[in-house]
Amino acid sequence: MRVFTRLPMRDWRETQSAARDAEAAGFDAVMSVELGHDVFAPLAVAALATERVELTPSVAVAFPRSPTVLASQAWDLQANSHGRFVLGLGSQVKGHNERRFGIAWIAPAPRLRDYVLALRAVWRCWETEEKLDFHSEHYTLTLMTPDFSPEPTGLPMVPVTLAAVGEAMLRVAGQVADGVRLHPLCSRRYLEEVCLPQIAIGMQRGGRTRENFDVHGGGFVVTGPDDAAVAAGMEAARRRIGFYGSTRTYLPILALHGLQDLGLKLHRMSVEGRWSEMAAQVPDDVVRIFAACGTYSEIAGAIEQRYGGVADSLDLEFPPEAPGGLQRELIADIQRIPRQFAGFKDRTTYPQATRRS
């Protein structure tokens, strides 16, 4: 399996150092997250501090950004990292689009499908210097003058991976994307029974193959040097499961495990503002549904049991005091777990996907 880790984002000097350390430890990729800071600038810093690791936003929110604006940001990151950038893209939920970004909410899956195709149309235009002539239900792009076009790079087109939870978005990911970023509130059962079958439907429609499609994450990894550290990590995961479980979007995941009553209770508590009380509603057995848990000596086996054969990459965080040698050893153990993903398909042009949903 491939192993990703998060970058610190507040101080770019820390970002630079952390990126170097992650590469030295053997991580396959470093990620930024779109929370309180810009999601792309730290990756530019990391690109200049490293030579090997993949650079990716775990998810950049798509709809508040024009496809052409985002295409430009991704283009420069790809060029200046010499082909190491992967664009993680997501729709976000209705409330954030409408009330945080001021964006009208429409069905996200077909819109995001068109968004990905629009990105690739812009990239094709820049790389091949062909006329921009993209038409879809949600985006029409027909103007690109030389002054607004970057120089061709000779690099493969930027891979795009999509955040997906529901069945429609999972099918879109399989149809038009190069990978999927699964939500942390995702069990192995949900991955096997819902995610992979829907992705396969999309792949069939888009003429894609599993070996070139990265299935990333789905769940938490909780580890540490001893049982006390694992217990503390489980508490952190418990809080996040309580928070995510309160969102109605994720209720089908809980319902698959007979936990719909828990999800409804957590939602009521969120409406009542009882955020600090929600974690206590999540018992240990529920935490373990969504998390691979174990000490450093146990975690590789726990990850293989939790992810082996179904996911290709995951996130892993070490505390600052974890020795570099230990990190390299554990990462190497996880990387030995077999995966289906063999690598993104290198190509500078992409065929148009079918319009079926």
FENZI-V397585 format. One record per helix or strand. SS is the DSSP state (H for helix, E for strand). FROM is the first residue (numbers start at 0). TO is the last residue. If there is no record, write none. Layout:
[[SS;FROM;TO] [SS;FROM;TO]]
This chain:
[[E;1;5] [H;11;24] [E;28;31] [H;40;48] [E;53;56] [E;59;60] [H;66;79] [E;84;89] [H;93;99] [H;107;127] [E;133;134] [E;139;140] [H;145;147] [E;158;163] [H;166;175] [E;178;181] [H;187;205] [H;209;211] [E;213;216] [E;219;223] [H;226;244] [H;247;255] [H;259;270] [H;274;276] [H;278;280] [H;283;289] [E;290;294] [H;298;306] [E;312;314] [H;323;334]]
